[in-house]
Amino acid sequence: MTVTITTTKLIIEENGIQLRFDGRDIIKAVPEPINATLPAKVRAVQPQSQAFCVVLHLTGDAREALGSTYIIRLLDVTGHPAWTDDQAGADTAASEIAVMIRSASGGAGGGQVDSVVAGDAIDVDATDPANPIVSVKVDGVTIGFNGSNELEVPAGGGGYVPTTRLINTTAPLTGGGDLSVNRTIAIPQATAVTDGFLDSADWSLFNSKVSSVGATYPIQSSGGATPVISADTSTGGNGAADDGKVLIFGTEGDITGSSVTGLNAVQGIAAGNGVGVYGENNGTGPAVAGTATAGGVGGAFTATGAEGVTGTSDSEPGVRATNSSTTEAALHVNNNDPTNTGDIAAFHRNDNLGVEIRNDGGLDWTSASGAQTTANNLPVFSALNQGVVPAAGAVPSAANFLTETGIFAVPAGTGINQLTGDVTAGPGSGSQAATLASIIAAGGPTGSATVAPIITYDAKGRLTAVSSATIAPAVGSITGLGTGVATALGNNADSASGFVTQTGGDARYLTRLAASLTSDFTTNSASFVDVTGLTVTLEANSVYQIFVSTPYTSTSTSTGIGISLTATGSPTVRNMSRTLWNNNTNPAQSTHNSDDAGTILTTVNNAGTIYGCTLLLSFHTAGSSSVVQIRAARGGSNNNVSVKSGSSIVAIKI
């Protein structure tokens, strides 16, 4: 360490880093022994009680950058023979440095202030004459220094409002808080769940609301803006008393009609092509159902010049008739045409094919055996006519088939009764099993991960031979490997122009360890804390080159960051160089070799801007493995700092 002193400057150079102090950066220089009363970072440098140092008490920009004190250890200083490592040498060093304290370049001299005299609105506390306390009064209120060495007005004093004073709001007002930032008082627009203001459209809607609601029979209203609405209702069956009333549906959405004697329970009258009664059902029950007691009719449909009953369905019978009677037909169709010329029933498809049941008894079936008794007007089946198939005969034969002429006979010819050749079957009648002719002997399986099958087949696609061959391709015959791969595969491993293996001992083999953040790490801790996920574990008795990149942001210009690390396993070498940016021009650079070392910056130029920090280490582990953990802390005011996603640590074993 070299120390240069001028009348206005103190310049310290160590490990390639130069620190320049103006006289206004230093409050005082104190000679002290390095002992347990000093900060831990001083004791870590030289714990022996006989070592001495000069402690510089800093202020202004120097305090912001380096902290409240800076230590000059006399054992590290060269070029000052009078600065011996004892009390006398420390006193000499402190007195030589004191010459430039509180001096400014270009001024008319400098030196330490001997005394301060009180005046108007100025108070001086000279209890300690060497370090008097000066206070200033504004509007009769004393302004002093707070714990951050900043001027501060006491709460409630002199008409000044402290930043801790709160503006409290209650709904629907918003925007309250302390006075550390500008506040905007606002009121939100009202919604169904939030109180607030009405805009012009809301007001017009509100002002145009209905003032009164009326009704006409059978609906009744009590009137006014919030009326009671009711209706005259009925379930039917009351004759003229039900005129105009609202019909009530059942619990299943059904309608039940009942009537007094002589009146229709349900009556549907339609004009033109309308439907008198229409029923639609998406379930399994009837769309329209009628129930009658003995002598009555469950459903009656009468039409004049139109169809009495029309049934239409896309997947079920259009009309279904079912009964449990042993004496009555399920479906009874009457045609009361007095001329006896109308059809009893007509069944047609879209192609006009179907069954017609005429009124002349053209089709009659018995109800017991189903045997046909008459078949008047029905055509006989033939090659050109659809019709009734004739009887097979008194003694049916399995050899007879129905011919196109409409008779049963034995087919001409004998047909194929045996197959030969590649496929054999028979001889015989009926179902015969077919067999494929054998070409080669049964065997297999053929082929494996290192053996490929060789297959021979004929023109009909049949396998005629199967053999196998071991797969042993030459490296040179494999294509698509990429430039130089085939050449490297052709050489012995761990030899010139060959591949390097981990066990081959080749010096070119490097072990690379890495970790990175997949999301931002945010903290407002004033002391160093682990950056979760940014850690690597190094092997024992090994040499590593470590590179760390930790871009970061701060939510406030009055809050900075410090980046450091800890290492377990007592490494023998851990030389670290840190470059930490909080602006775009001049980074803070320093070197360290201990846990949680390095200054914690207290400001950044711009809130929200990403700044960089890099650590470069030469690292030698001892007889045990070492866990290297990256850590971060915020400096300055209590706001959040974030180590950004993508931050990484890479350790390369060399």
Helices and strands as residue ranges (DSSP letters): E 2-5, E 9-14, E 17-22, G 23-25, E 26-33, H 40-45, E 52-58, H 60-66, E 69-73, G 74-76, H 87-98, E 122-125, E 133-138, E 141-145, E 151-152, E 166-167, E 177-178, H 200-207, E 219-221, E 229-231, E 233-234, G 239-242, E 246-247, E 345-348, E 354-357, E 364-365, E 372-374, E 401-402, E 408-409, E 423-424, E 435-436, E 451-457, E 463-470, G 475-477, H 485-489, G 502-504, E 511-516, E 521-523, E 529-538, E 543-549, E 552-554, E 559-567, E 573-580, E 588-592, E 613-620, E 626-636, E 641-643, E 648-653
